[in-house]
Structures are given as structure tokens and as C-alpha cells.
Amino acid sequence: MDIEIHSAARQTTGPPQPFQQHWRFGAALQALGQPACRAVLRDRQGPVGQALVLRRRIAKVLPVALISRGPIWETPDPARRQTGLEALAARLRHGVASGVLLTPEETPNGAGISGATKIVTPASVAEWDICGEHAALRAGLRQTWRHSLARAERAGLHLQSAAPGAARLVALLDRDVAQQRARRYRGYPAALTAAWAGTGKQATRAYSVHARDGRCLAEALFLLHAPIAT
């Protein structure tokens, strides 16, 4: 198994990548001074997969390598995936980290990873495919959501979208931080979102909903990692 280590900000090709595995995420981390790299796995048959690897310290002492929602596999063969994962873990433990923390989208054999210990309950990620027909997407909503959508449409609300400028981005993130404190939930750090926005003009898209009198009722910021948005 051949493993190449590249910059975390290296633009990559291959299958669609989740937020935590996209090159923009790596570039944002590097902009914030966070150690990270991208590992590319190949064998004699060709590409096996790739992973964005973060370096962390547990209790500020124990160095570990963190792979969130990865690796991104480029082969359907479970044996090649298992071999690639074991080779990557061995490479990271040799001079990089004392251990490897992995939160994969799927395990190589569909059941478990050889030599791994489960330490946390798996989390769930909500993904909505919006590539279908409008009527089908609408029909797929729960009844309460369809009724809310119909009321909003009758209210004459106006939707605007644009790539946010620097001033609007700062103001939006400030309001988001204040809302997180008021409602007692946590999102991604504002500094990380701002760093993501700094990776290019196509990195973000802001949407706002306005009443008939022009008042802004709500805003949402989407981080783009085509063909996916977070």
C-alpha cells in the first residue's frame, strides 16, 4: 500500500466529499494554524481512498490523529479498504500520533474495523437530496412542513441569495453566536466559518427571507463543497 502525505489544502478529485473531508475544510484549518494533512492511498490496482487527517491532543498531552467522516473510498472492494485503513493507521502511529480516532461514514466490511475499539456511540448526520423534481420534494415533506411552506408562500415573502461580502459575513456570524448563547446550542466556531469563506468566491452562499415591508425575517449561511452544501 502506497500512502502519500500532502497539504490539507490540496484540491482533490474523486467522489463527493463531506464537509470534514473537503479541501476547503483543510485550507480553513491551515489558515487558523491547526495541524492537518491529506493522505492519499493507492495500491497496485489503483486509487484506494483519501483522508483529511487532523492532529489533536487528548488532555493536552496524548497526540492523536483524527479522521472525521473518512476516509473517502475510491474502491468498492472491502478487502482493499480494510488493507488501506490498517496501512494508514500504522503510518500515522509511526511518528505522527500515539493513536487514531476514526468516525467513518461506513466501515470497510460493513460490520467493524479490525483492531479498533468503539469508544463513543455513533452520531447521525441529516442529508437531504434536493436534486429531484420540485413536486416530488414537496410531496416528501411531512404534512406540518407542507402547511408551513404553503402559509409562507401565501404571505408574500421574498427570498434573496448572494455570496456574502466581508461585512455581511461578520454581522451574520455575530448574530449566530448570540443566538447560540441564547438558545444554548453549539455550532461550528465563527472563526472556522470565516476561514472557510476565505478559501474562494464559491465557498459560501447566504440566503435571507424578507417580509413585504422589507424586514429581514431570517438568514442562513451555506458552506459549499459541491455537489453538497452544509
C-alpha positions in Angstrom: 0.0 0.0 0.0 1.5 3.4 -1.0 0.5 6.3 1.1 1.3 9.9 0.0 1.0 12.8 2.5 0.0 16.2 1.1 -1.1 19.6 2.2 -4.5 19.6 3.8 -5.5 22.4 1.4 -4.6 20.3 -1.7 -7.6 20.4 -4.1 -8.7 16.9 -4.8 -10.8 15.0 -7.3 -12.9 11.8 -6.8 -16.2 11.0 -5.0 -18.2 13.8 -3.3 -16.6 14.8 0.0 -18.4 15.6 3.2 -17.7 18.9 5.0 -15.0 17.5 7.3 -13.1 15.8 4.4 -13.2 18.6 1.8 -10.1 20.5 0.8 -11.8 23.8 1.9 -12.0 22.4 5.4 -8.3 21.6 5.3 -7.5 25.1 4.0 -9.6 26.7 6.7 -7.8 24.7 9.4 -4.4 25.7 8.0 -5.4 29.3 7.9 -6.2 29.0 11.7 -2.9 27.4 12.4 -4.3 23.9 13.0 -2.1 21.0 12.0 -3.6 18.8 9.3 -2.7 16.9 6.2 -4.3 14.8 3.4 -3.3 11.2 3.0 -3.8 9.5 -0.4 -3.9 5.7 -0.6 -3.0 3.7 -3.6 -2.2 0.0 -4.3 -1.2 -1.9 -7.4 -4.7 -1.8 -8.7 -5.0 2.0 -8.5 -6.6 4.5 -6.1 -8.0 3.1 -2.8 -9.1 6.3 -1.0 -8.0 9.5 0.7 -8.4 11.1 4.1 -8.1 14.6 5.7 -6.2 13.9 8.9 -6.3 16.4 11.9 -3.8 16.3 14.7 -5.2 16.7 18.2 -4.0 16.2 21.8 -6.1 14.4 24.4 -5.8 16.2 27.8 -3.2 18.4 26.1 -0.7 15.6 26.3 -1.5 12.5 24.2 -1.1 13.2 20.4 -3.8 11.6 18.2 -4.8 11.6 14.6 -8.4 12.4 13.9 -10.2 11.4 10.7 -13.8 12.7 10.7 -16.3 11.1 8.2 -13.5 9.5 6.3 -11.6 8.0 4.6 -13.3 8.8 1.3 -13.1 5.4 -0.5 -12.4 5.2 -4.2 -12.9 1.4 -4.4 -15.9 -0.8 -3.5 -13.7 -3.7 -2.5 -13.9 -4.2 1.3 -10.6 -6.0 1.4 -8.7 -3.2 -0.3 -10.4 -0.7 2.1 -9.5 -2.7 5.1 -5.9 -3.0 4.0 -5.7 0.7 3.2 -7.2 1.7 6.6 -4.8 -0.5 8.5 -1.8 0.8 6.5 -2.9 4.4 7.1 -3.3 3.8 10.8 0.1 2.2 11.0 1.7 5.2 9.1 0.0 7.7 11.4 1.1 5.9 14.5 4.7 5.9 13.3 6.0 9.4 14.3 2.7 11.3 13.9 0.4 10.2 16.7 0.0 7.7 19.5 -3.4 6.7 18.3 -6.0 7.2 15.6 -9.6 8.4 16.2 -11.9 7.5 13.4 -15.5 8.4 12.7 -16.1 6.8 9.3 -19.1 7.2 7.1 -19.0 3.4 6.7 -16.7 0.7 7.9 -14.7 -1.3 5.3 -16.5 -4.6 5.9 -19.9 -3.1 6.9 -19.5 -4.5 10.4 -16.4 -3.4 12.2 -12.7 -2.4 11.8 -10.0 -4.9 12.7 -8.2 -3.8 15.8 -10.5 -0.9 16.6 -12.2 -0.1 19.9 -15.6 1.6 19.9 -15.4 4.5 22.4 -18.5 6.6 21.5 -22.0 6.0 20.3 -22.2 6.7 16.5 -23.7 10.0 15.6 -26.3 10.7 12.9 -26.0 13.2 10.1 -29.0 14.5 8.3 -28.6 14.7 4.5 -31.4 15.8 2.1 -31.2 15.0 -1.6 -32.7 18.1 -3.3 -31.9 17.0 -6.9 -35.4 15.6 -7.6 -38.5 17.2 -9.1 -40.0 20.1 -7.2 -43.4 18.3 -6.8 -41.7 15.1 -5.5 -39.7 17.1 -3.0 -42.8 18.9 -1.8 -44.8 15.7 -1.5 -42.0 14.2 0.5 -42.3 16.8 3.3 -44.2 16.0 6.4 -47.7 17.4 6.4 -46.9 20.1 9.0 -43.9 21.3 6.9 -46.0 21.4 3.8 -48.6 23.5 5.6 -45.9 25.9 6.9 -44.5 26.2 3.4 -47.9 27.0 1.9 -48.5 29.7 4.6 -45.1 31.2 3.9 -45.9 31.3 0.1 -49.2 33.0 0.7 -47.6 35.6 3.0 -45.7 37.0 0.0 -42.2 36.5 1.5 -39.2 37.3 -0.7 -36.1 35.2 -0.8 -32.7 36.6 -1.7 -29.4 34.8 -2.2 -25.9 36.0 -2.7 -22.2 35.4 -1.9 -21.9 37.4 1.4 -19.3 40.2 1.5 -16.9 40.5 4.4 -19.1 43.0 6.4 -22.3 40.9 6.0 -20.5 37.7 6.9 -19.1 39.2 10.1 -22.6 40.6 11.1 -24.3 37.2 10.3 -21.7 35.3 12.3 -22.1 37.7 15.3 -25.8 37.2 15.3 -25.3 33.4 15.0 -23.0 33.4 18.1 -25.5 35.4 20.1 -28.3 33.0 19.1 -26.3 30.0 20.1 -25.8 31.5 23.5 -29.4 32.5 23.9 -30.7 29.1 22.8 -27.9 27.1 24.4 -26.6 25.1 21.4 -23.3 24.9 19.7 -22.3 25.3 16.1 -19.0 25.5 14.3 -16.7 28.2 15.6 -17.3 31.5 13.8 -13.5 31.7 13.1 -13.7 28.4 11.2 -16.7 29.5 9.1 -14.9 32.8 8.3 -11.8 30.9 7.3 -13.9 28.6 5.1 -15.4 31.7 3.4 -11.8 32.9 2.7 -11.0 29.9 0.6 -12.7 31.3 -2.5 -15.6 33.2 -4.0 -17.6 30.0 -4.5 -17.2 28.9 -0.8 -20.4 30.3 0.7 -23.9 31.4 -0.1 -26.2 33.4 2.1 -30.0 33.3 1.9 -32.3 35.7 3.5 -36.1 35.9 3.8 -37.9 39.3 3.8 -41.4 40.4 4.6 -43.4 42.6 2.2 -42.3 45.7 4.1 -38.6 44.8 3.6 -37.9 43.5 7.1 -35.4 40.6 7.2 -37.0 37.7 9.0 -34.3 35.1 8.8 -30.9 34.3 7.3 -29.0 31.2 6.6 -25.4 30.7 5.5 -24.5 27.6 3.4 -20.9 26.4 3.1 -20.4 24.9 -0.4 -18.5 21.8 -1.2 -20.1 20.9 -4.5 -22.2 18.9 -5.1 -23.0 19.2 -1.4 -23.8 22.2 0.9 -23.7 22.4 4.7 
